[in-house]
């Protein structure tokens, strides 16, 4: 998996929230957080780390919105 997969999963979370499907959103949040962790562990590129950090912040905000 890569950053484009991360983008797709993030969009699915946003769509699920918009369509009032919180269980789907929470499932995708868990998958996305796992993917972010995997990508963070496997990259040494600073630009990718910054991009992953942005996604992590967005996922955290989306997760808080569901609470």
ABEGO torsion letter per residue (X at the ends): XBAAAAAAAAAAAAAAAAAGBAAAAAAAAAAAAAAAAAAAAABABAAAAAAAAAAAAAAAAAAAAAX
